[in-house]
């Protein structure tokens, strides 16, 4: 009895002889393999999606009296991904610059409000640009409106008076005569107007009535006649004096081949103090600087800085060239000065 049962059991097992798995086990294994591959595919698809948009660290908006806004913010990026997508604020963008944590420029491509930055190997992105689409004006009232996913700073223009704010600020202080406001994330709107400085206001002169019989008008008329006579005499003498012709080359401080001399430039009597500060900053920055860096350093609107740059160019102290669609301000003959 025992031998027959053993023989039958061997005959049943011999049917699957030469097979590693039974049909049922093979089907179960195939199902598990497909499920594991599907999970791996989902993980591979989810990793770039999680890091496709940078994580904002800081976000600052600098408002200027001409209605422009300078936007600057830094973001974290995955150094193992080839590029990072960044959401921009505003429609019209000018002077856009993207740099890594070492200050090297990064290649960018923009489409609408999305900026694609090539960030392979970079862990931080610093973005600067100007826009005119964040501020609107209705009469004398200006309005700045933004929808930010993170906390952000707003630096108001000089001589601005805030009349309305849609949200409560986290912090507020004054830095370099400009109000700096820290606002929470979400939609925020600031309404303000620009006040005229007291020194620039012209007060109307009050007319004082002249009493009858007063002889003060006689003295005033006599003094005016004497003053006219003196001015006429001086004009005649100046007319007979030989004229001194000043050529355009005499208005410049440096000769064409002369190395740049910062001490000589700063001693120019006709150069404005704010222009001297710009020259000094460019000299300390290695002899060149972007126009956007100058506006950020001195907190000046674009039009004001451009007029200052053109003044310095007329003095032949600087040269204006293009670099990555931006204005590069360079001191004249600064390379010869460095070589010596």
ZIGI-V477458 format. One record per helix or strand of 3 or more residues. SS is the DSSP state (2 for helix, 1 for strand). FROM is the first residue (numbers start at 0). TO is the last residue. If there is no record, write none. Layout:
SS;FROM;TO + SS;FROM;TO
This chain:
2;1;15 + 2;22;49 + 1;54;62 + 1;68;75 + 1;82;86 + 1;93;98 + 1;107;110 + 1;113;117 + 1;123;130 + 1;134;137 + 1;140;147 + 1;151;154 + 1;159;164 + 1;170;174 + 1;177;182 + 1;185;193 + 2;197;199 + 2;215;239 + 2;247;250 + 2;261;265 + 2;272;283 + 1;287;289 + 2;290;297 + 2;301;313 + 1;317;322 + 1;325;330 + 2;333;338
